Structure formats: structure tokens, C-alpha cells
């Protein structure tokens, strides 16, 4: 399975998207991520595992806490996948615009 596939599949779950959005701007400790999600800490750990396996986050230990942050490699894989569609859409738009111009 491609990295982009794993990323899209991982973000298909609303809780994982919420976790991912929480850490979009800065690394957070797991305890901070858990706050306000309405799911148990073990459940959050399972979601983090899936996000990590999809290469959307990295986890590093600092003292007794685990910190999670966005993994740019996984994001880039998803972006590259979507760029293929964008290029196709732009080419199609260009063809339509050129036909109308004539």
C-alpha cells in the first residue's frame, strides 16, 4: 500500500483527523492531545499508532512524556498524489478555455 493510501485511510476517521489537527502547528504531549477528545487515553494511543504507521506523525520521548508532531514526509506523499489530479484538472480547464477563445 502506498504511503498516500495509508494517509488517506488514517484520516478517514474523525477522531484521527481531530488529533492530527491538534498537532498541526506544534508538537503536543499525548496527555494534551487526549484533552477534549472524549475518548480514553488507550483509544488515543491506538489512533496515534495508526497515524504513525501511516507516516502522518512522529512520536518522540522527552523525559516521561511522548510528544507527537506532524510528519512532513507523509503529508508530502498525499500532496503528490493529489497534485496528479490537479494537473489533470488544469489541463482540462486549459483545453476548455482555448476552445471558448476560438
C-alpha positions in Angstrom: 0.0 0.0 0.0 1.3 3.4 -0.9 2.1 6.0 1.8 -0.6 8.3 0.4 -3.2 5.5 0.6 -2.3 4.9 4.3 -2.5 8.6 5.0 -6.0 9.0 3.4 -7.2 5.9 5.2 -5.9 7.1 8.5 -7.6 10.5 8.2 -10.9 8.8 7.3 -11.6 8.6 11.0 -13.0 11.7 12.6 -11.0 11.2 15.9 -7.7 10.7 14.0 -8.5 13.9 12.0 -9.1 15.8 15.3 -5.8 14.5 16.7 -4.0 15.4 13.5 -5.5 18.9 13.5 -4.5 19.4 17.2 -0.8 18.9 16.3 -0.7 20.7 13.0 1.1 23.8 14.5 3.3 22.3 17.2 4.2 19.1 18.9 2.0 18.1 21.8 2.3 15.6 24.6 -0.2 12.7 24.4 -1.8 13.9 27.6 -2.5 17.2 25.9 -3.8 15.5 22.8 -6.3 13.5 24.9 -7.9 16.5 26.5 -11.2 17.4 24.9 -11.4 14.4 22.6 -14.0 12.5 24.6 -12.1 9.2 24.2 -9.9 7.3 26.6 -6.1 7.6 26.6 -5.7 4.0 25.4 -8.0 4.8 22.5 -6.0 7.9 21.7 -2.8 5.7 21.8 -4.4 3.3 19.2 -5.3 6.3 17.0 -1.7 7.6 17.3 -0.3 4.2 16.3 -2.4 4.3 13.1 -1.3 7.8 12.3 2.3 6.9 13.0 2.1 3.8 10.8 0.6 6.0 8.0 3.7 8.3 8.4 1.5 11.2 9.3 3.0 11.8 12.7 6.2 11.1 14.5 6.5 10.4 18.2 9.5 11.2 20.4 10.0 10.8 24.1 11.1 13.8 26.2 11.5 12.8 29.8 8.4 10.8 30.8 6.2 12.3 28.1 5.7 11.2 24.5 5.3 14.1 22.1 3.6 13.9 18.7 4.2 16.1 15.7 3.2 16.1 12.0 5.5 14.0 9.7 6.1 16.1 6.6 7.0 13.0 4.5 3.6 11.5 4.8 1.9 14.8 4.1 4.2 15.2 1.0 3.1 11.8 -0.3 -0.6 12.8 0.0 0.1 16.1 -1.7 2.0 14.4 -4.6 -1.0 12.1 -5.1 -3.4 15.0 -5.2 -1.1 17.0 -7.5 -1.7 14.4 -10.1 -5.4 15.2 -10.1 -4.7 18.9 -10.0 -2.5 18.7 -13.1 -5.3 16.8 -14.9 -7.9 19.3 -13.9 -5.7 22.2 -15.0 -5.1 20.6 -18.4 -8.8 20.0 -18.9 -9.5 23.6 -17.9 -6.9 24.9 -20.4 -8.5 22.9 -23.2 -12.0 24.2 -22.4 -10.7 27.8 -22.2 -8.8 27.5 -25.5 -11.9 26.1 -27.3 -14.0 29.1 -26.0 -11.4 31.5 -27.0 -11.6 30.4 -30.7 
